[in-house]
Each structure stands twice: as structure tokens, then as C-alpha cells.
Amino acid sequence: MIKDRFYNQRIANTSIVQNINFSALNTQKKAVICYLTTSYTKDWESNNIGRTQPFEILSIAKVLADTGYCIDIIGCNDTKALSHLEAKKYDLLFGFGEAFFQLTQKHPDAMSILYMTEHHPEFADREEKKRIAYFHERHKKKARIVRSGNFYKQHYFNQLYTHVITMSEIEPFLEDYKRPFTIFPTGVVNDNFVFKQKDHMTTRKHFFWLGSYGAVHKGLDLLLDVFENRDDIVLHIAGLSEEDEKLLNPKKKKNIINHGYINIKTNTFLEVVQTCSFVILPSCSEGFSTAITTGMLHGMIPVVMKDTGFNRLDENVILLEDYKISYLDEKLTEIISSKPNDLENFSENVYEFAKANFLPDSFEISFKKILNKVLNNDNK
């Protein structure tokens, strides 16, 4: 009697998508993806989506389908969905979260592929606690852990999986896995963006922090402490949550510009891109932030913490060695002293690298290569 009153919500929040690529013509292997179901509930042509995961999930499902699997998809932590899949026998389990963990217990003979969109939880938890303690030391305020432990709990790692694919660093997995696979996430692209030269003499003093909730985890408090005591450099902020804004309480200064939420598809975003040479994220732990992939796809030079997920960028990144205020202050002074011509070349190389690695077709190709190796037991 009431279901039609919630018609739109029922479409948006479907718990299970079943039988993708089903064929009655042959005997199929079955796979389940534990991640998000919303990839199959949205009209992506009319929605200016600012997230990358839905398209990556579509690519993952397509590659599995091309390999012949019949596929189900559930939410990564949706354990209620498991009872509706009780009668099924899966050959391949892919994903993360509590639902994935419980499925590996129920189907011990299935191939299990742990998908790490974050850093190893032991590293993430340790480093986030350090940042919270350092924030309290400086400001006598208590921040809470908001990023670590939501999808990757420590007890999930008391067992081994058949394979691991990570967006972050592989070092935490090398003791248990002969070859952890790595993959880059995608980024969001403004279709009106055209790479062009900037006045790096001016823009080299402008830094863009593009984030979401968990600003202490993502190092915005550190940047504010530096920029609030300087006038020669400018910090542009986008995506700061209301809770984090109350906690950090940024000073009202001309060189600290809080843009609020910015839709990547708008001219406002392009204006910020053309104003800033750098996208900066002194995060304590990432998988590989899509804020960085998005910035790089628009020619911004990434400034990020070493060993937090970005080491694979090689020559296309500025890596920060420490998160202490004194170090960051000195490092930013060094960065803005870079020659404009050098920054122009740096920016162009970053953009070319991003186009080759962070677009959806690159993700699909990379995932297909990994899956082929996995299915053919090729660990070379």
C-alpha cells in the first residue's frame, strides 16, 4: 500500500543486483561483487556525478561478464543481503567489507579477490591516530577517527585471500602475498577543460585542497596552520564538511579561500584550476585519492605525502617527507620558488600521465589484464 510513495528511493537504494550476464545456453561460473549497487540504478547520461566508483564498478562487472561469469552485486557492508544469496554457490568473490568477509567464510573454495581502495588498515589506523594527537597538541581540541576502519577492519586480515588488488602501496601485503596487484582509480573530468599554459609566476603560489569529510585525516588542519601565518601563498579549499569546518574554524583571511562544494563539471572548477599550479593533499593515508587523479587530469601538479598511496607517480609528483608544521612551511617555500618554465613542463607531464592512467578506459584495460593473470594463475 505504501511502496509507491517511496518509488524513487526504492530505485536509488536497491540492495541487490542479480544475474548480470546470465545465459541459459551454457553452464556459467558465478561471481559476486561486494562494493556498491548504485552503478545500476542511475541514469549516468543525465546525472553529473562527481564520484568515480560507479563507473569503475561497471567496468569490473563488464570484464567479469566478458570472461563468462554470471554476476551478482551487493553493498560491501550489507550483511542483510547475504540471506537472499544463501542458496547460491559462488566461484569468485570480489570486493571488501563485512559482506565480502562473511562470504569468504561461507565459500572457502571460491577464489577470493580482496579489493583495497584504501591503505592497509593497520597503517591507516596508526597514522590517523598520530594526526589526531598532533592536532590536539597544537589546538587542544579532540578530533575523532572518521576514515579508518569503516570498510577494512583488522580481523579481516587474519586470513589470507587468493589475491589482493590495491590502489595504495603494496608493501604491507608483501609478507603474505607473492604478488599484490596494483591499479589506479579514475578521476572526474570537466568536459570543457582544455590544457593550456598558465602564468606559473603567479599560480605557483596557489594551492588547491580538494577533499571531503575527515579533514584532519586529509591534512587540511596542517595547511591551515601554515597558511594562517603567511600572506605570500594562497590556499583554495573545496569539499570541507560542515562538521570539519566547525572543528577547524579557518581564519578569515584573503589567502584562505573556502569555495564550499564545487561541482567538477562547472566553470567554477575550471577557474580554480587555472588559478592554481598545485593540488595538495597531505593526507595520512589514502588508497589513491580521486581528488588527486581529478586534479592531475586538469594539469595540476600533485603535492602529497610519501608512502600514503602515491609513490607510483614516480616523476609526476612532489612527495612530502613529513607532516610537521615547520617542515611543511619550509617545503612550500621551496615549491613556490620553482621556475615557471619548469612548472609548465611538470604540469604538462602530469596531464599526459593522468590521461594515460586515470580515465575509465585505462581502468578497464588494467583490470582486464589483472583478471587474466589471476584466472590464468600467472604471477609474473
C-alpha positions in Angstrom: 0.0 0.0 0.0 2.9 2.4 0.7 5.6 1.2 -1.6 4.8 3.6 -4.5 5.2 6.6 -2.1 8.9 5.6 -1.9 9.3 4.7 -5.6 12.4 6.9 -6.2 14.1 5.8 -3.0 13.5 2.1 -3.9 15.2 2.6 -7.3 18.1 4.6 -5.8 18.8 2.2 -2.9 18.3 -1.3 -4.3 20.1 -3.8 -2.1 21.0 -6.5 -4.6 21.5 -6.6 -8.4 21.4 -10.2 -9.6 22.0 -12.3 -12.7 24.1 -9.8 -14.7 25.2 -11.6 -17.9 23.1 -14.7 -17.2 23.0 -17.1 -20.1 20.8 -20.2 -20.4 22.9 -21.5 -23.2 25.8 -22.8 -21.1 26.9 -23.6 -17.6 28.3 -20.5 -16.1 30.5 -19.7 -13.2 29.1 -17.3 -10.7 30.7 -14.2 -9.2 29.6 -11.7 -6.6 30.9 -8.2 -6.3 30.8 -6.6 -2.8 31.0 -2.9 -3.3 28.1 -0.6 -4.4 24.9 -1.3 -6.3 24.2 2.2 -7.4 26.0 1.8 -10.7 22.9 0.0 -12.0 20.3 2.4 -10.6 21.4 5.8 -12.1 20.9 7.5 -15.4 24.5 8.4 -15.9 23.9 10.4 -19.0 21.7 13.0 -17.2 23.5 12.9 -13.9 26.6 15.0 -13.4 28.0 12.5 -11.0 31.1 13.7 -9.0 32.2 10.2 -8.0 34.3 7.7 -9.8 33.4 4.4 -8.1 30.1 3.8 -10.0 31.9 3.7 -13.4 34.7 1.6 -12.1 32.2 -0.9 -10.8 30.6 -1.0 -14.3 34.0 -1.8 -15.8 34.7 -4.5 -13.2 31.4 -6.1 -13.9 31.9 -5.9 -17.7 35.3 -7.5 -17.5 33.9 -10.4 -15.4 31.0 -10.7 -17.8 33.3 -10.8 -20.8 35.1 -13.7 -19.1 31.8 -15.5 -18.9 30.7 -15.0 -15.3 27.1 -14.6 -14.1 27.4 -11.7 -11.6 25.6 -10.5 -8.5 26.3 -7.3 -6.8 25.6 -6.3 -3.1 26.7 -3.5 -0.8 30.1 -4.1 0.8 28.8 -3.9 4.3 25.2 -5.1 3.6 25.1 -8.3 5.6 21.3 -8.4 5.3 21.7 -9.1 1.6 23.5 -12.4 2.3 20.4 -14.3 3.3 19.0 -13.6 -0.1 22.0 -15.2 -1.7 22.0 -18.2 0.6 21.3 -20.8 -2.0 23.9 -19.7 -4.4 27.4 -21.3 -4.8 30.0 -18.8 -6.0 33.2 -19.5 -7.8 34.6 -16.0 -7.4 34.3 -13.4 -4.6 35.4 -9.9 -5.3 35.3 -6.8 -3.1 35.7 -5.8 0.5 33.8 -5.1 3.7 31.8 -7.2 6.1 29.7 -8.8 3.4 32.8 -9.9 1.5 34.4 -11.2 4.6 31.4 -13.3 5.5 31.1 -14.7 2.0 34.7 -15.9 2.2 33.7 -17.9 5.3 30.7 -19.4 3.6 32.5 -20.2 0.3 36.0 -21.3 1.3 36.7 -23.0 -2.0 35.9 -19.9 -4.1 38.6 -17.7 -5.5 38.6 -14.5 -3.3 40.0 -11.2 -4.6 40.3 -8.6 -1.9 39.9 -5.1 -3.4 41.8 -2.4 -1.4 40.5 1.1 -2.2 42.3 2.3 1.0 45.7 1.8 2.6 46.2 -1.3 4.8 44.0 -0.7 8.0 47.0 -1.2 10.3 48.8 1.7 8.6 45.7 3.8 8.3 44.7 3.5 11.9 48.2 4.1 13.2 48.8 7.2 11.1 45.3 8.7 11.7 45.9 8.5 15.4 49.2 10.3 15.0 47.5 13.1 13.2 44.7 13.4 15.8 47.3 13.5 18.6 49.3 16.2 16.7 46.1 18.2 16.1 45.2 18.0 19.9 48.8 19.0 20.8 48.5 22.2 18.7 44.9 23.2 19.2 43.8 21.4 22.4 40.8 20.1 20.5 39.7 16.4 20.1 39.1 15.1 16.6 37.5 11.7 16.1 38.6 8.9 13.8 36.4 9.2 10.8 38.2 7.5 7.9 39.9 4.4 9.2 38.2 1.1 10.0 34.9 1.7 8.2 35.4 -0.8 5.4 38.6 -2.6 6.3 38.7 -4.0 9.8 41.8 -5.5 11.2 40.3 -9.0 11.7 39.6 -9.3 8.0 43.3 -9.6 7.6 43.7 -12.6 10.0 43.1 -14.8 7.0 44.6 -14.9 3.5 42.7 -14.3 0.3 43.6 -15.8 -3.1 44.6 -12.4 -4.5 44.8 -8.8 -3.5 44.3 -5.7 -5.8 45.2 -2.4 -4.1 45.0 1.2 -5.1 47.6 2.0 -2.4 51.1 0.8 -1.5 51.9 -2.9 -1.8 54.5 -3.1 1.0 52.0 -4.1 3.8 51.0 -7.2 1.7 54.4 -8.4 0.5 54.9 -10.7 3.5 51.7 -12.7 2.8 51.2 -12.4 -1.0 53.7 -13.3 -3.7 52.3 -10.6 -6.0 49.8 -8.0 -4.8 48.3 -6.3 -7.9 48.0 -2.5 -8.2 45.5 -0.4 -10.1 44.9 3.3 -10.4 41.5 4.8 -9.7 39.9 7.1 -12.3 39.2 10.8 -11.9 36.4 13.1 -12.7 36.8 15.2 -15.9 35.3 18.5 -16.8 34.5 18.1 -20.5 35.1 21.8 -21.2 38.7 21.6 -19.9 41.4 22.3 -22.4 45.0 22.1 -21.3 46.7 25.5 -21.8 49.7 27.4 -20.4 49.3 29.2 -17.1 51.1 32.1 -15.7 53.0 30.0 -13.2 54.9 33.0 -11.9 51.5 33.8 -10.2 49.8 30.4 -10.0 52.8 28.7 -8.3 51.7 30.5 -5.1 48.2 29.0 -5.2 47.4 25.5 -3.8 44.1 23.6 -4.1 42.9 21.3 -1.4 40.0 19.2 -2.8 38.5 16.9 -0.1 35.5 15.7 1.8 34.8 14.6 5.4 37.8 13.7 7.5 39.8 17.0 7.1 42.3 16.1 9.8 42.9 12.7 8.2 43.5 14.6 4.9 45.8 17.1 6.4 43.8 20.3 6.0 44.5 21.3 9.6 48.2 21.3 8.8 47.8 23.5 5.8 45.6 26.0 7.7 48.3 26.3 10.4 50.8 27.2 7.7 48.7 29.5 5.6 47.2 31.3 8.5 50.7 32.5 9.4 51.7 33.6 5.9 50.4 36.0 3.4 52.6 35.1 0.4 50.7 31.9 -0.6 47.1 31.2 -1.1 45.0 28.1 -0.1 41.9 27.2 -2.1 39.5 24.8 -0.2 36.7 22.7 -1.7 34.6 20.0 -0.2 35.1 20.9 3.5 32.3 19.3 5.5 30.2 21.3 8.0 31.5 19.2 10.9 35.1 19.7 9.9 34.6 23.4 9.3 33.3 23.8 12.9 36.3 21.8 14.2 39.0 23.6 12.2 37.3 27.1 12.2 39.5 28.5 9.5 40.6 32.1 9.9 39.0 34.7 7.7 42.0 35.7 5.6 42.4 36.8 2.0 44.8 34.0 1.3 42.5 31.2 2.6 39.5 30.8 0.2 36.8 28.3 1.1 34.8 27.7 -2.1 32.5 25.2 -0.4 31.3 22.4 -2.5 32.5 22.7 -6.2 30.9 20.6 -8.9 33.9 19.4 -11.1 31.7 19.8 -14.2 31.3 23.6 -13.7 33.2 26.7 -14.9 33.8 27.4 -11.2 36.1 24.4 -11.0 37.9 25.4 -14.2 38.5 28.9 -12.8 40.2 27.4 -9.7 42.2 25.0 -11.9 43.5 27.9 -13.9 44.4 29.8 -10.7 46.4 27.0 -9.1 49.6 25.3 -10.1 49.2 22.6 -7.4 46.6 20.3 -5.9 47.8 19.5 -2.4 46.7 16.7 -0.1 49.0 16.0 3.0 46.8 13.0 3.9 48.0 10.5 6.5 46.7 7.6 4.4 44.9 7.0 1.1 44.1 4.4 -1.4 44.9 6.8 -4.2 42.7 9.9 -3.8 40.4 10.7 -6.6 40.9 14.4 -5.7 44.5 13.9 -6.9 43.5 12.0 -10.1 41.0 14.7 -10.8 43.4 17.5 -10.2 46.1 15.8 -12.4 43.6 15.3 -15.2 43.3 19.1 -15.3 47.0 19.7 -15.3 47.5 20.5 -11.6 50.8 19.2 -10.0 50.2 16.9 -7.0 51.8 17.6 -3.7 51.1 14.6 -1.4 52.6 12.6 1.5 55.2 9.9 0.7 54.1 6.3 1.4 50.4 7.1 1.6 49.4 5.7 -1.7 51.1 7.9 -4.3 54.6 6.5 -4.7 53.7 5.0 -8.0 53.5 8.5 -9.6 57.3 8.5 -9.9 58.4 11.7 -11.5 54.9 13.1 -11.7 54.5 14.2 -8.1 56.0 16.2 -5.3 56.3 13.9 -2.3 56.3 15.4 1.2 58.6 13.6 3.7 57.0 14.8 6.9 53.7 16.3 8.2 55.1 18.6 10.9 54.2 22.3 10.5 57.8 23.5 10.4 58.7 21.1 7.6 55.6 21.9 5.5 56.3 25.6 5.9 59.8 25.2 4.6 58.7 22.8 1.8 56.0 25.2 0.5 58.6 28.0 0.3 60.8 25.7 -1.7 57.9 24.7 -4.0 56.9 28.2 -4.8 60.5 29.0 -5.7 60.3 26.7 -8.7 60.9 28.2 -12.1 57.8 28.9 -14.1 59.2 27.1 -17.2 59.9 24.0 -15.1 56.4 24.1 -13.7 54.9 24.4 -17.1 56.8 21.2 -18.2 55.9 19.5 -15.0 52.2 20.3 -15.4 52.2 19.0 -19.0 53.9 15.8 -18.0 51.4 15.3 -15.1 48.5 15.9 -17.5 49.8 13.4 -20.1 50.4 10.8 -17.3 46.9 11.3 -16.0 45.3 10.9 -19.4 47.2 7.6 -19.9 46.3 6.2 -16.5 43.2 7.8 -14.8 40.4 7.6 -17.5 37.7 4.9 -17.4 39.1 3.0 -20.5 42.5 2.8 -18.8 40.9 1.4 -15.6 39.0 -1.3 -17.6 42.1 -2.3 -19.5 44.2 -2.5 -16.3 41.5 -4.6 -14.5 41.2 -6.9 -17.5 45.0 -7.6 -17.5 44.9 -8.3 -13.8 41.9 -10.6 -14.1 43.5 -12.5 -16.9 46.7 -13.0 -14.8 44.5 -14.2 -11.9 42.4 -16.6 -13.9 45.5 -18.0 -15.7 47.4 -18.2 -12.5 50.1 -16.0 -13.9 52.1 -14.3 -11.2 54.9 -13.0 -13.4 
